[in-house]
Amino acid sequence: MLNRIKGATLFIDLKFVNGKEASSFQEFALLHGLLQSDDYIEQCLEEVLIYQTLYTLRLLFATLLAYCNPNNPLLLWQRFEHDIS
């Protein structure tokens, strides 16, 4: 990240985005577009909730975890736990 962000010389410089301190380097990378957010995964799951069976939802969730590498799998699980269980 030090090589990507202009003017950053120390890791502490990476914690600030537009004068606001990011809570983690992961959040910093998300704000600068260096990582994708999990929004597309959440949208995918929300769309299939309407018409898929529980088995299919579980299979899709496992596939998304295995192949899409979400940034925060625990948060994703907590968001859709009730629908998948």
Residue, then its C-alpha position, 0 to 999 in steps of 0.5 A: m500500500l505504501n507503493r500505491i498511495k502517493g505521499a505515504t512514507l509510513f504505515i501510520d500515513l495509511k490509516f488516514v483517509n481524507g483526514k479521517e482515521a480508518s479503523s483498519f488497513q482493510e478498511f483503508a484499502l476498501l476506501h481507496g479501491l484496492l479491495q472489492s467490497d462484499d456488496y456484490i455477494e450480498q446482492c447475489l444472495e438477496e436476489v436468490l432468497i426470493y425463489q431458491t430452496l434452502y439446499t440451493l442457498r447453502l450450496l451457493f453460500a459455500t460456493l461464494l465463500a470458496y471462490c469469491n473470497p469475501n473480505n468478511p465471511l463472518l459478517l456475511w454469515q451473520r447477515f444471512e444466517h437466519d435465511i440459510s438456516 
